[in-house]
């Protein structure tokens, strides 16, 4: 599964891409610790298992990151997506 959050503000774009497998991980994924979700930043910074907390209040998503060296570890985004997609995020949350 891949889910992305993108923000554009005066020509600057910030995005986070969350990825995970739904199937059972195999030994090749488990040994290096890739048997969990990954998060990719716009500059291709990638971390596994770096999310400390996730909250979804209405259409506002807040993610607290434990890695990636961000100045502010809390990333917030207003989800401008069809109601069915926001509902799917809530079920996955």
PDB file of N, CA, C and O in Angstrom:
ATOM      1  N   UNK A   1       0.842  -1.156   0.000  1.00  0.00           N
ATOM      2  CA  UNK A   1       0.000   0.000   0.000  1.00  0.00           C
ATOM      3  C   UNK A   1       0.895   1.229   0.000  1.00  0.00           C
ATOM      4  O   UNK A   1       1.915   1.253   0.690  1.00  0.00           O
ATOM      5  N   UNK A   2       0.538   2.217  -0.741  1.00  0.00           N
ATOM      6  CA  UNK A   2       1.244   3.489  -0.772  1.00  0.00           C
ATOM      7  C   UNK A   2       0.235   4.597  -0.523  1.00  0.00           C
ATOM      8  O   UNK A   2      -0.828   4.632  -1.143  1.00  0.00           O
ATOM      9  N   UNK A   3       0.578   5.511   0.399  1.00  0.00           N
ATOM     10  CA  UNK A   3      -0.254   6.677   0.671  1.00  0.00           C
ATOM     11  C   UNK A   3       0.661   7.886   0.698  1.00  0.00           C
ATOM     12  O   UNK A   3       1.729   7.850   1.311  1.00  0.00           O
ATOM     13  N   UNK A   4       0.250   8.943   0.044  1.00  0.00           N
ATOM     14  CA  UNK A   4       1.077  10.134  -0.003  1.00  0.00           C
ATOM     15  C   UNK A   4       0.336  11.358   0.484  1.00  0.00           C
ATOM     16  O   UNK A   4      -0.882  11.467   0.342  1.00  0.00           O
ATOM     17  N   UNK A   5       1.091  12.277   1.063  1.00  0.00           N
ATOM     18  CA  UNK A   5       0.575  13.564   1.498  1.00  0.00           C
ATOM     19  C   UNK A   5       1.463  14.612   0.847  1.00  0.00           C
ATOM     20  O   UNK A   5       2.686  14.565   0.974  1.00  0.00           O
ATOM     21  N   UNK A   6       0.841  15.559   0.150  1.00  0.00           N
ATOM     22  CA  UNK A   6       1.596  16.583  -0.563  1.00  0.00           C
ATOM     23  C   UNK A   6       1.043  17.954  -0.191  1.00  0.00           C
ATOM     24  O   UNK A   6      -0.168  18.154  -0.101  1.00  0.00           O
ATOM     25  N   UNK A   7       1.957  18.886   0.021  1.00  0.00           N
ATOM     26  CA  UNK A   7       1.563  20.259   0.294  1.00  0.00           C
ATOM     27  C   UNK A   7       2.328  21.155  -0.664  1.00  0.00           C
ATOM     28  O   UNK A   7       3.532  20.991  -0.856  1.00  0.00           O
ATOM     29  N   UNK A   8       1.622  22.101  -1.261  1.00  0.00           N
ATOM     30  CA  UNK A   8       2.256  23.073  -2.138  1.00  0.00           C
ATOM     31  C   UNK A   8       1.936  24.457  -1.612  1.00  0.00           C
ATOM     32  O   UNK A   8       0.776  24.805  -1.393  1.00  0.00           O
ATOM     33  N   UNK A   9       2.979  25.235  -1.413  1.00  0.00           N
ATOM     34  CA  UNK A   9       2.803  26.561  -0.850  1.00  0.00           C
ATOM     35  C   UNK A   9       3.741  27.519  -1.570  1.00  0.00           C
ATOM     36  O   UNK A   9       4.949  27.503  -1.335  1.00  0.00           O
ATOM     37  N   UNK A  10       3.191  28.349  -2.443  1.00  0.00           N
ATOM     38  CA  UNK A  10       3.999  29.334  -3.181  1.00  0.00           C
ATOM     39  C   UNK A  10       5.171  28.704  -3.934  1.00  0.00           C
ATOM     40  O   UNK A  10       6.289  29.218  -3.889  1.00  0.00           O
ATOM     41  N   UNK A  11       4.919  27.611  -4.613  1.00  0.00           N
ATOM     42  CA  UNK A  11       5.955  26.989  -5.414  1.00  0.00           C
ATOM     43  C   UNK A  11       6.809  25.976  -4.675  1.00  0.00           C
ATOM     44  O   UNK A  11       7.522  25.195  -5.306  1.00  0.00           O
ATOM     45  N   UNK A  12       6.752  25.972  -3.350  1.00  0.00           N
ATOM     46  CA  UNK A  12       7.476  24.966  -2.593  1.00  0.00           C
ATOM     47  C   UNK A  12       6.570  23.766  -2.384  1.00  0.00           C
ATOM     48  O   UNK A  12       5.386  23.914  -2.082  1.00  0.00           O
ATOM     49  N   UNK A  13       7.131  22.588  -2.546  1.00  0.00           N
ATOM     50  CA  UNK A  13       6.340  21.376  -2.387  1.00  0.00           C
ATOM     51  C   UNK A  13       6.970  20.526  -1.291  1.00  0.00           C
ATOM     52  O   UNK A  13       8.181  20.306  -1.269  1.00  0.00           O
ATOM     53  N   UNK A  14       6.121  20.054  -0.384  1.00  0.00           N
ATOM     54  CA  UNK A  14       6.558  19.141   0.654  1.00  0.00           C
ATOM     55  C   UNK A  14       5.696  17.899   0.528  1.00  0.00           C
ATOM     56  O   UNK A  14       4.478  17.995   0.377  1.00  0.00           O
ATOM     57  N   UNK A  15       6.319  16.742   0.589  1.00  0.00           N
ATOM     58  CA  UNK A  15       5.537  15.512   0.481  1.00  0.00           C
ATOM     59  C   UNK A  15       6.117  14.435   1.382  1.00  0.00           C
ATOM     60  O   UNK A  15       7.311  14.422   1.681  1.00  0.00           O
ATOM     61  N   UNK A  16       5.255  13.545   1.801  1.00  0.00           N
ATOM     62  CA  UNK A  16       5.644  12.343   2.523  1.00  0.00           C
ATOM     63  C   UNK A  16       4.945  11.180   1.834  1.00  0.00           C
ATOM     64  O   UNK A  16       3.765  11.268   1.495  1.00  0.00           O
ATOM     65  N   UNK A  17       5.657  10.119   1.635  1.00  0.00           N
ATOM     66  CA  UNK A  17       5.078   8.922   1.038  1.00  0.00           C
ATOM     67  C   UNK A  17       5.243   7.775   2.018  1.00  0.00           C
ATOM     68  O   UNK A  17       6.361   7.440   2.408  1.00  0.00           O
ATOM     69  N   UNK A  18       4.130   7.173   2.416  1.00  0.00           N
ATOM     70  CA  UNK A  18       4.130   6.041   3.332  1.00  0.00           C
ATOM     71  C   UNK A  18       3.925   4.777   2.508  1.00  0.00           C
ATOM     72  O   UNK A  18       3.065   4.744   1.628  1.00  0.00           O
ATOM     73  N   UNK A  19       4.710   3.733   2.788  1.00  0.00           N
ATOM     74  CA  UNK A  19       4.577   2.481   2.051  1.00  0.00           C
ATOM     75  C   UNK A  19       4.648   1.299   3.009  1.00  0.00           C
ATOM     76  O   UNK A  19       5.418   1.307   3.969  1.00  0.00           O
ATOM     77  N   UNK A  20       3.833   0.282   2.735  1.00  0.00           N
ATOM     78  CA  UNK A  20       3.915  -0.965   3.496  1.00  0.00           C
ATOM     79  C   UNK A  20       3.351  -2.097   2.650  1.00  0.00           C
ATOM     80  O   UNK A  20       2.598  -1.872   1.703  1.00  0.00           O
ATOM     81  N   UNK A  21       3.725  -3.297   3.007  1.00  0.00           N
ATOM     82  CA  UNK A  21       3.212  -4.499   2.352  1.00  0.00           C
ATOM     83  C   UNK A  21       2.069  -5.057   3.188  1.00  0.00           C
ATOM     84  O   UNK A  21       2.092  -4.962   4.415  1.00  0.00           O
ATOM     85  N   UNK A  22       1.087  -5.628   2.541  1.00  0.00           N
ATOM     86  CA  UNK A  22       0.006  -6.278   3.273  1.00  0.00           C
ATOM     87  C   UNK A  22       0.307  -7.748   3.536  1.00  0.00           C
ATOM     88  O   UNK A  22      -0.251  -8.341   4.458  1.00  0.00           O
ATOM     89  N   UNK A  23       1.187  -8.337   2.729  1.00  0.00           N
ATOM     90  CA  UNK A  23       1.514  -9.743   2.891  1.00  0.00           C
ATOM     91  C   UNK A  23       2.499  -9.968   4.037  1.00  0.00           C
ATOM     92  O   UNK A  23       3.024  -9.019   4.618  1.00  0.00           O
ATOM     93  N   UNK A  24       2.731 -11.201   4.340  1.00  0.00           N
ATOM     94  CA  UNK A  24       3.687 -11.566   5.378  1.00  0.00           C
ATOM     95  C   UNK A  24       5.105 -11.276   4.890  1.00  0.00           C
ATOM     96  O   UNK A  24       5.442 -11.619   3.757  1.00  0.00           O
ATOM     97  N   UNK A  25       5.943 -10.649   5.721  1.00  0.00           N
ATOM     98  CA  UNK A  25       7.326 -10.389   5.315  1.00  0.00           C
ATOM     99  C   UNK A  25       8.122 -11.695   5.254  1.00  0.00           C
ATOM    100  O   UNK A  25       7.840 -12.651   5.975  1.00  0.00           O
ATOM    101  N   UNK A  26       9.121 -11.704   4.373  1.00  0.00           N
ATOM    102  CA  UNK A  26       9.979 -12.880   4.295  1.00  0.00           C
ATOM    103  C   UNK A  26      11.313 -12.571   4.980  1.00  0.00           C
ATOM    104  O   UNK A  26      11.541 -11.448   5.430  1.00  0.00           O
ATOM    105  N   UNK A  27      12.173 -13.556   5.055  1.00  0.00           N
ATOM    106  CA  UNK A  27      13.464 -13.406   5.725  1.00  0.00           C
ATOM    107  C   UNK A  27      14.312 -12.283   5.160  1.00  0.00           C
ATOM    108  O   UNK A  27      15.055 -11.634   5.895  1.00  0.00           O
ATOM    109  N   UNK A  28      14.208 -12.053   3.873  1.00  0.00           N
ATOM    110  CA  UNK A  28      14.990 -10.998   3.228  1.00  0.00           C
ATOM    111  C   UNK A  28      14.574  -9.617   3.743  1.00  0.00           C
ATOM    112  O   UNK A  28      15.395  -8.701   3.788  1.00  0.00           O
ATOM    113  N   UNK A  29      13.322  -9.464   4.127  1.00  0.00           N
ATOM    114  CA  UNK A  29      12.848  -8.200   4.683  1.00  0.00           C
ATOM    115  C   UNK A  29      13.086  -8.110   6.190  1.00  0.00           C
ATOM    116  O   UNK A  29      13.395  -7.037   6.708  1.00  0.00           O
ATOM    117  N   UNK A  30      12.946  -9.219   6.881  1.00  0.00           N
ATOM    118  CA  UNK A  30      13.048  -9.227   8.336  1.00  0.00           C
ATOM    119  C   UNK A  30      14.469  -8.960   8.817  1.00  0.00           C
ATOM    120  O   UNK A  30      14.660  -8.180   9.750  1.00  0.00           O
ATOM    121  N   UNK A  31      15.471  -9.586   8.204  1.00  0.00           N
ATOM    122  CA  UNK A  31      16.864  -9.445   8.666  1.00  0.00           C
ATOM    123  C   UNK A  31      17.318  -7.992   8.752  1.00  0.00           C
ATOM    124  O   UNK A  31      17.865  -7.607   9.786  1.00  0.00           O
ATOM    125  N   UNK A  32      17.123  -7.156   7.717  1.00  0.00           N
ATOM    126  CA  UNK A  32      17.587  -5.772   7.833  1.00  0.00           C
ATOM    127  C   UNK A  32      16.579  -4.838   8.509  1.00  0.00           C
ATOM    128  O   UNK A  32      16.838  -3.640   8.624  1.00  0.00           O
ATOM    129  N   UNK A  33      15.428  -5.369   8.961  1.00  0.00           N
ATOM    130  CA  UNK A  33      14.433  -4.535   9.618  1.00  0.00           C
ATOM    131  C   UNK A  33      13.471  -3.864   8.667  1.00  0.00           C
ATOM    132  O   UNK A  33      12.849  -2.868   9.037  1.00  0.00           O
ATOM    133  N   UNK A  34      13.322  -4.369   7.458  1.00  0.00           N
ATOM    134  CA  UNK A  34      12.434  -3.785   6.465  1.00  0.00           C
ATOM    135  C   UNK A  34      11.046  -4.430   6.511  1.00  0.00           C
ATOM    136  O   UNK A  34      10.276  -4.306   5.558  1.00  0.00           O
ATOM    137  N   UNK A  35      10.725  -5.109   7.599  1.00  0.00           N
ATOM    138  CA  UNK A  35       9.440  -5.803   7.708  1.00  0.00           C
ATOM    139  C   UNK A  35       8.371  -4.899   8.330  1.00  0.00           C
ATOM    140  O   UNK A  35       7.426  -5.376   8.957  1.00  0.00           O
ATOM    141  N   UNK A  36       8.534  -3.627   8.149  1.00  0.00           N
ATOM    142  CA  UNK A  36       7.612  -2.628   8.679  1.00  0.00           C
ATOM    143  C   UNK A  36       7.406  -1.587   7.576  1.00  0.00           C
ATOM    144  O   UNK A  36       7.940  -1.743   6.478  1.00  0.00           O
ATOM    145  N   UNK A  37       6.669  -0.570   7.843  1.00  0.00           N
ATOM    146  CA  UNK A  37       6.422   0.469   6.857  1.00  0.00           C
ATOM    147  C   UNK A  37       7.681   1.314   6.641  1.00  0.00           C
ATOM    148  O   UNK A  37       8.601   1.296   7.459  1.00  0.00           O
ATOM    149  N   UNK A  38       7.708   2.042   5.545  1.00  0.00           N
ATOM    150  CA  UNK A  38       8.778   3.005   5.304  1.00  0.00           C
ATOM    151  C   UNK A  38       8.142   4.356   4.998  1.00  0.00           C
ATOM    152  O   UNK A  38       6.985   4.446   4.589  1.00  0.00           O
ATOM    153  N   UNK A  39       8.926   5.388   5.207  1.00  0.00           N
ATOM    154  CA  UNK A  39       8.504   6.755   4.951  1.00  0.00           C
ATOM    155  C   UNK A  39       9.582   7.414   4.120  1.00  0.00           C
ATOM    156  O   UNK A  39      10.766   7.314   4.443  1.00  0.00           O
ATOM    157  N   UNK A  40       9.183   8.092   3.043  1.00  0.00           N
ATOM    158  CA  UNK A  40      10.140   8.741   2.146  1.00  0.00           C
ATOM    159  C   UNK A  40       9.816  10.230   2.090  1.00  0.00           C
ATOM    160  O   UNK A  40       8.657  10.616   1.943  1.00  0.00           O
ATOM    161  N   UNK A  41      10.859  11.071   2.210  1.00  0.00           N
ATOM    162  CA  UNK A  41      10.715  12.523   2.142  1.00  0.00           C
ATOM    163  C   UNK A  41      11.031  12.995   0.723  1.00  0.00           C
ATOM    164  O   UNK A  41      11.526  12.210  -0.086  1.00  0.00           O
ATOM    165  N   UNK A  42      10.752  14.268   0.405  1.00  0.00           N
ATOM    166  CA  UNK A  42      10.994  14.765  -0.955  1.00  0.00           C
ATOM    167  C   UNK A  42      12.439  14.616  -1.431  1.00  0.00           C
ATOM    168  O   UNK A  42      12.678  14.425  -2.624  1.00  0.00           O
ATOM    169  N   UNK A  43      13.396  14.699  -0.520  1.00  0.00           N
ATOM    170  CA  UNK A  43      14.798  14.563  -0.920  1.00  0.00           C
ATOM    171  C   UNK A  43      15.266  13.106  -0.868  1.00  0.00           C
ATOM    172  O   UNK A  43      16.464  12.826  -0.829  1.00  0.00           O
ATOM    173  N   UNK A  44      14.301  12.188  -0.867  1.00  0.00           N
ATOM    174  CA  UNK A  44      14.521  10.740  -0.886  1.00  0.00           C
ATOM    175  C   UNK A  44      15.100  10.196   0.420  1.00  0.00           C
ATOM    176  O   UNK A  44      15.634   9.087   0.444  1.00  0.00           O
ATOM    177  N   UNK A  45      14.998  10.973   1.514  1.00  0.00           N
ATOM    178  CA  UNK A  45      15.346  10.428   2.820  1.00  0.00           C
ATOM    179  C   UNK A  45      14.348   9.335   3.149  1.00  0.00           C
ATOM    180  O   UNK A  45      13.141   9.555   3.051  1.00  0.00           O
ATOM    181  N   UNK A  46      14.820   8.172   3.534  1.00  0.00           N
ATOM    182  CA  UNK A  46      13.951   7.037   3.803  1.00  0.00           C
ATOM    183  C   UNK A  46      14.229   6.506   5.196  1.00  0.00           C
ATOM    184  O   UNK A  46      15.383   6.363   5.598  1.00  0.00           O
ATOM    185  N   UNK A  47      13.171   6.218   5.926  1.00  0.00           N
ATOM    186  CA  UNK A  47      13.319   5.651   7.260  1.00  0.00           C
ATOM    187  C   UNK A  47      12.271   4.559   7.439  1.00  0.00           C
ATOM    188  O   UNK A  47      11.179   4.628   6.875  1.00  0.00           O
ATOM    189  N   UNK A  48      12.618   3.564   8.224  1.00  0.00           N
ATOM    190  CA  UNK A  48      11.714   2.461   8.531  1.00  0.00           C
ATOM    191  C   UNK A  48      11.323   2.556   9.999  1.00  0.00           C
ATOM    192  O   UNK A  48      12.184   2.720  10.863  1.00  0.00           O
ATOM    193  N   UNK A  49      10.022   2.452  10.284  1.00  0.00           N
ATOM    194  CA  UNK A  49       9.548   2.430  11.659  1.00  0.00           C
ATOM    195  C   UNK A  49       9.781   3.718  12.418  1.00  0.00           C
ATOM    196  O   UNK A  49      10.005   3.676  13.628  1.00  0.00           O
ATOM    197  N   UNK A  50       9.735   4.859  11.755  1.00  0.00           N
ATOM    198  CA  UNK A  50      10.084   6.133  12.390  1.00  0.00           C
ATOM    199  C   UNK A  50       8.886   6.915  12.908  1.00  0.00           C
ATOM    200  O   UNK A  50       9.059   8.021  13.421  1.00  0.00           O
ATOM    201  N   UNK A  51       7.690   6.381  12.790  1.00  0.00           N
ATOM    202  CA  UNK A  51       6.508   7.124  13.212  1.00  0.00           C
ATOM    203  C   UNK A  51       6.226   6.837  14.680  1.00  0.00           C
ATOM    204  O   UNK A  51       6.023   5.690  15.080  1.00  0.00           O
ATOM    205  N   UNK A  52       6.218   7.916  15.481  1.00  0.00           N
ATOM    206  CA  UNK A  52       5.940   7.774  16.898  1.00  0.00           C
ATOM    207  C   UNK A  52       4.458   7.804  17.210  1.00  0.00           C
ATOM    208  O   UNK A  52       3.990   7.082  18.090  1.00  0.00           O
ATOM    209  N   UNK A  53       3.710   8.644  16.486  1.00  0.00           N
ATOM    210  CA  UNK A  53       2.292   8.800  16.760  1.00  0.00           C
ATOM    211  C   UNK A  53       1.581   9.282  15.505  1.00  0.00           C
ATOM    212  O   UNK A  53       2.141  10.048  14.719  1.00  0.00           O
ATOM    213  N   UNK A  54       0.349   8.832  15.322  1.00  0.00           N
ATOM    214  CA  UNK A  54      -0.488   9.268  14.205  1.00  0.00           C
ATOM    215  C   UNK A  54      -1.852   9.636  14.760  1.00  0.00           C
ATOM    216  O   UNK A  54      -2.412   8.910  15.582  1.00  0.00           O
ATOM    217  N   UNK A  55      -2.382  10.759  14.313  1.00  0.00           N
ATOM    218  CA  UNK A  55      -3.721  11.159  14.714  1.00  0.00           C
ATOM    219  C   UNK A  55      -4.496  11.660  13.521  1.00  0.00           C
ATOM    220  O   UNK A  55      -3.956  12.379  12.680  1.00  0.00           O
ATOM    221  N   UNK A  56      -5.749  11.289  13.441  1.00  0.00           N
ATOM    222  CA  UNK A  56      -6.613  11.743  12.363  1.00  0.00           C
ATOM    223  C   UNK A  56      -7.866  12.312  13.002  1.00  0.00           C
ATOM    224  O   UNK A  56      -8.693  11.569  13.529  1.00  0.00           O
ATOM    225  N   UNK A  57      -8.007  13.634  12.957  1.00  0.00           N
ATOM    226  CA  UNK A  57      -9.135  14.333  13.553  1.00  0.00           C
ATOM    227  C   UNK A  57      -9.902  15.009  12.432  1.00  0.00           C
ATOM    228  O   UNK A  57      -9.464  16.027  11.895  1.00  0.00           O
ATOM    229  N   UNK A  58     -11.046  14.442  12.081  1.00  0.00           N
ATOM    230  CA  UNK A  58     -11.784  14.942  10.920  1.00  0.00           C
ATOM    231  C   UNK A  58     -10.963  14.699   9.675  1.00  0.00           C
ATOM    232  O   UNK A  58     -10.681  13.554   9.323  1.00  0.00           O
ATOM    233  N   UNK A  59     -10.573  15.785   8.997  1.00  0.00           N
ATOM    234  CA  UNK A  59      -9.741  15.634   7.800  1.00  0.00           C
ATOM    235  C   UNK A  59      -8.313  16.117   8.033  1.00  0.00           C
ATOM    236  O   UNK A  59      -7.581  16.358   7.073  1.00  0.00           O
ATOM    237  N   UNK A  60      -7.901  16.265   9.313  1.00  0.00           N
ATOM    238  CA  UNK A  60      -6.543  16.704   9.634  1.00  0.00           C
ATOM    239  C   UNK A  60      -5.722  15.516  10.125  1.00  0.00           C
ATOM    240  O   UNK A  60      -6.052  14.883  11.127  1.00  0.00           O
ATOM    241  N   UNK A  61      -4.664  15.234   9.409  1.00  0.00           N
ATOM    242  CA  UNK A  61      -3.739  14.157   9.749  1.00  0.00           C
ATOM    243  C   UNK A  61      -2.516  14.763  10.429  1.00  0.00           C
ATOM    244  O   UNK A  61      -1.916  15.703   9.908  1.00  0.00           O
ATOM    245  N   UNK A  62      -2.148  14.228  11.589  1.00  0.00           N
ATOM    246  CA  UNK A  62      -0.926  14.657  12.286  1.00  0.00           C
ATOM    247  C   UNK A  62      -0.058  13.425  12.518  1.00  0.00           C
ATOM    248  O   UNK A  62      -0.513  12.411  13.047  1.00  0.00           O
ATOM    249  N   UNK A  63       1.197  13.538  12.110  1.00  0.00           N
ATOM    250  CA  UNK A  63       2.155  12.441  12.245  1.00  0.00           C
ATOM    251  C   UNK A  63       3.361  12.963  13.015  1.00  0.00           C
ATOM    252  O   UNK A  63       3.948  13.977  12.639  1.00  0.00           O
ATOM    253  N   UNK A  64       3.732  12.273  14.092  1.00  0.00           N
ATOM    254  CA  UNK A  64       4.935  12.618  14.850  1.00  0.00           C
ATOM    255  C   UNK A  64       6.034  11.650  14.430  1.00  0.00           C
ATOM    256  O   UNK A  64       5.882  10.434  14.543  1.00  0.00           O
ATOM    257  N   UNK A  65       7.143  12.204  13.943  1.00  0.00           N
ATOM    258  CA  UNK A  65       8.240  11.409  13.412  1.00  0.00           C
ATOM    259  C   UNK A  65       9.380  11.334  14.424  1.00  0.00           C
ATOM    260  O   UNK A  65       9.744  12.341  15.031  1.00  0.00           O
ATOM    261  N   UNK A  66       9.935  10.152  14.602  1.00  0.00           N
ATOM    262  CA  UNK A  66      11.032   9.938  15.540  1.00  0.00           C
ATOM    263  C   UNK A  66      12.392   9.989  14.862  1.00  0.00           C
ATOM    264  O   UNK A  66      13.412   9.785  15.520  1.00  0.00           O
ATOM    265  N   UNK A  67      12.428  10.250  13.587  1.00  0.00           N
ATOM    266  CA  UNK A  67      13.697  10.247  12.846  1.00  0.00           C
ATOM    267  C   UNK A  67      13.612  11.266  11.718  1.00  0.00           C
ATOM    268  O   UNK A  67      12.685  12.075  11.686  1.00  0.00           O
ATOM    269  N   UNK A  68      14.539  11.238  10.821  1.00  0.00           N
ATOM    270  CA  UNK A  68      14.612  12.051   9.617  1.00  0.00           C
ATOM    271  C   UNK A  68      15.205  13.437   9.852  1.00  0.00           C
ATOM    272  O   UNK A  68      15.391  14.175   8.885  1.00  0.00           O
ATOM    273  N   UNK A  69      15.507  13.823  11.080  1.00  0.00           N
ATOM    274  CA  UNK A  69      16.182  15.089  11.339  1.00  0.00           C
ATOM    275  C   UNK A  69      15.380  16.325  10.998  1.00  0.00           C
ATOM    276  O   UNK A  69      15.959  17.339  10.610  1.00  0.00           O
ATOM    277  N   UNK A  70      14.069  16.274  11.130  1.00  0.00           N
ATOM    278  CA  UNK A  70      13.237  17.442  10.852  1.00  0.00           C
ATOM    279  C   UNK A  70      13.300  18.414  12.029  1.00  0.00           C
ATOM    280  O   UNK A  70      13.402  17.992  13.180  1.00  0.00           O
ATOM    281  N   UNK A  71      13.238  19.718  11.740  1.00  0.00           N
ATOM    282  CA  UNK A  71      13.233  20.730  12.796  1.00  0.00           C
ATOM    283  C   UNK A  71      12.030  20.555  13.713  1.00  0.00           C
ATOM    284  O   UNK A  71      12.150  20.689  14.931  1.00  0.00           O
ATOM    285  N   UNK A  72      10.888  20.261  13.139  1.00  0.00           N
ATOM    286  CA  UNK A  72       9.668  20.019  13.907  1.00  0.00           C
ATOM    287  C   UNK A  72       9.216  18.597  13.588  1.00  0.00           C
ATOM    288  O   UNK A  72       8.870  18.310  12.442  1.00  0.00           O
ATOM    289  N   UNK A  73       9.212  17.701  14.576  1.00  0.00           N
ATOM    290  CA  UNK A  73       8.884  16.304  14.294  1.00  0.00           C
ATOM    291  C   UNK A  73       7.396  16.048  14.041  1.00  0.00           C
ATOM    292  O   UNK A  73       7.021  14.938  13.662  1.00  0.00           O
ATOM    293  N   UNK A  74       6.546  17.056  14.244  1.00  0.00           N
ATOM    294  CA  UNK A  74       5.116  16.879  14.003  1.00  0.00           C
ATOM    295  C   UNK A  74       4.768  17.457  12.640  1.00  0.00           C
ATOM    296  O   UNK A  74       4.978  18.643  12.387  1.00  0.00           O
ATOM    297  N   UNK A  75       4.238  16.617  11.770  1.00  0.00           N
ATOM    298  CA  UNK A  75       3.821  17.020  10.441  1.00  0.00           C
ATOM    299  C   UNK A  75       2.301  16.962  10.409  1.00  0.00           C
ATOM    300  O   UNK A  75       1.701  15.943  10.753  1.00  0.00           O
ATOM    301  N   UNK A  76       1.687  18.058   9.995  1.00  0.00           N
ATOM    302  CA  UNK A  76       0.238  18.099   9.904  1.00  0.00           C
ATOM    303  C   UNK A  76      -0.193  18.347   8.475  1.00  0.00           C
ATOM    304  O   UNK A  76       0.480  19.051   7.723  1.00  0.00           O
ATOM    305  N   UNK A  77      -1.316  17.764   8.107  1.00  0.00           N
ATOM    306  CA  UNK A  77      -1.825  17.940   6.749  1.00  0.00           C
ATOM    307  C   UNK A  77      -3.343  17.868   6.765  1.00  0.00           C
ATOM    308  O   UNK A  77      -3.931  16.997   7.407  1.00  0.00           O
ATOM    309  N   UNK A  78      -3.969  18.793   6.050  1.00  0.00           N
ATOM    310  CA  UNK A  78      -5.407  18.733   5.828  1.00  0.00           C
ATOM    311  C   UNK A  78      -5.609  17.836   4.612  1.00  0.00           C
ATOM    312  O   UNK A  78      -5.072  18.102   3.537  1.00  0.00           O
ATOM    313  N   UNK A  79      -6.378  16.786   4.790  1.00  0.00           N
ATOM    314  CA  UNK A  79      -6.598  15.834   3.707  1.00  0.00           C
ATOM    315  C   UNK A  79      -7.688  16.364   2.784  1.00  0.00           C
ATOM    316  O   UNK A  79      -8.863  16.391   3.151  1.00  0.00           O
ATOM    317  N   UNK A  80      -7.296  16.780   1.597  1.00  0.00           N
ATOM    318  CA  UNK A  80      -8.239  17.253   0.593  1.00  0.00           C
ATOM    319  C   UNK A  80      -8.429  16.108  -0.395  1.00  0.00           C
ATOM    320  O   UNK A  80      -7.842  16.073  -1.476  1.00  0.00           O
ATOM    321  N   UNK A  81      -9.259  15.194   0.021  1.00  0.00           N
ATOM    322  CA  UNK A  81      -9.486  13.973  -0.757  1.00  0.00           C
ATOM    323  C   UNK A  81     -10.956  13.614  -0.640  1.00  0.00           C
ATOM    324  O   UNK A  81     -11.647  14.104   0.253  1.00  0.00           O
ATOM    325  N   UNK A  82     -11.442  12.759  -1.537  1.00  0.00           N
ATOM    326  CA  UNK A  82     -12.824  12.306  -1.424  1.00  0.00           C
ATOM    327  C   UNK A  82     -13.082  11.691  -0.047  1.00  0.00           C
ATOM    328  O   UNK A  82     -12.197  11.064   0.536  1.00  0.00           O
ATOM    329  N   UNK A  83     -14.292  11.874   0.461  1.00  0.00           N
ATOM    330  CA  UNK A  83     -14.656  11.362   1.786  1.00  0.00           C
ATOM    331  C   UNK A  83     -14.374   9.866   1.909  1.00  0.00           C
ATOM    332  O   UNK A  83     -13.988   9.395   2.979  1.00  0.00           O
ATOM    333  N   UNK A  84     -14.564   9.119   0.828  1.00  0.00           N
ATOM    334  CA  UNK A  84     -14.314   7.672   0.888  1.00  0.00           C
ATOM    335  C   UNK A  84     -12.835   7.373   1.115  1.00  0.00           C
ATOM    336  O   UNK A  84     -12.499   6.399   1.789  1.00  0.00           O
ATOM    337  N   UNK A  85     -11.941   8.205   0.555  1.00  0.00           N
ATOM    338  CA  UNK A  85     -10.502   8.006   0.762  1.00  0.00           C
ATOM    339  C   UNK A  85     -10.099   8.351   2.193  1.00  0.00           C
ATOM    340  O   UNK A  85      -9.285   7.652   2.797  1.00  0.00           O
ATOM    341  N   UNK A  86     -10.673   9.436   2.741  1.00  0.00           N
ATOM    342  CA  UNK A  86     -10.392   9.803   4.131  1.00  0.00           C
ATOM    343  C   UNK A  86     -10.915   8.703   5.061  1.00  0.00           C
ATOM    344  O   UNK A  86     -10.255   8.360   6.042  1.00  0.00           O
ATOM    345  N   UNK A  87     -12.084   8.155   4.764  1.00  0.00           N
ATOM    346  CA  UNK A  87     -12.631   7.059   5.568  1.00  0.00           C
ATOM    347  C   UNK A  87     -11.724   5.843   5.515  1.00  0.00           C
ATOM    348  O   UNK A  87     -11.551   5.163   6.526  1.00  0.00           O
ATOM    349  N   UNK A  88     -11.134   5.549   4.346  1.00  0.00           N
ATOM    350  CA  UNK A  88     -10.200   4.427   4.223  1.00  0.00           C
ATOM    351  C   UNK A  88      -8.957   4.662   5.076  1.00  0.00           C
ATOM    352  O   UNK A  88      -8.433   3.725   5.676  1.00  0.00           O
ATOM    353  N   UNK A  89      -8.480   5.912   5.133  1.00  0.00           N
ATOM    354  CA  UNK A  89      -7.343   6.236   5.996  1.00  0.00           C
ATOM    355  C   UNK A  89      -7.684   6.009   7.449  1.00  0.00           C
ATOM    356  O   UNK A  89      -6.866   5.493   8.212  1.00  0.00           O
ATOM    357  N   UNK A  90      -8.881   6.388   7.835  1.00  0.00           N
ATOM    358  CA  UNK A  90      -9.305   6.191   9.225  1.00  0.00           C
ATOM    359  C   UNK A  90      -9.379   4.711   9.570  1.00  0.00           C
ATOM    360  O   UNK A  90      -9.006   4.319  10.675  1.00  0.00           O
ATOM    361  N   UNK A  91      -9.848   3.895   8.659  1.00  0.00           N
ATOM    362  CA  UNK A  91      -9.912   2.455   8.918  1.00  0.00           C
ATOM    363  C   UNK A  91      -8.503   1.870   9.037  1.00  0.00           C
ATOM    364  O   UNK A  91      -8.274   0.981   9.858  1.00  0.00           O
ATOM    365  N   UNK A  92      -7.566   2.354   8.235  1.00  0.00           N
ATOM    366  CA  UNK A  92      -6.189   1.844   8.275  1.00  0.00           C
ATOM    367  C   UNK A  92      -5.458   2.357   9.504  1.00  0.00           C
ATOM    368  O   UNK A  92      -4.525   1.710   9.980  1.00  0.00           O
ATOM    369  N   UNK A  93      -5.857   3.490  10.018  1.00  0.00           N
ATOM    370  CA  UNK A  93      -5.234   4.124  11.183  1.00  0.00           C
ATOM    371  C   UNK A  93      -5.408   3.230  12.353  1.00  0.00           C
ATOM    372  O   UNK A  93      -4.961   3.558  13.452  1.00  0.00           O
TER     373      UNK A  93
END
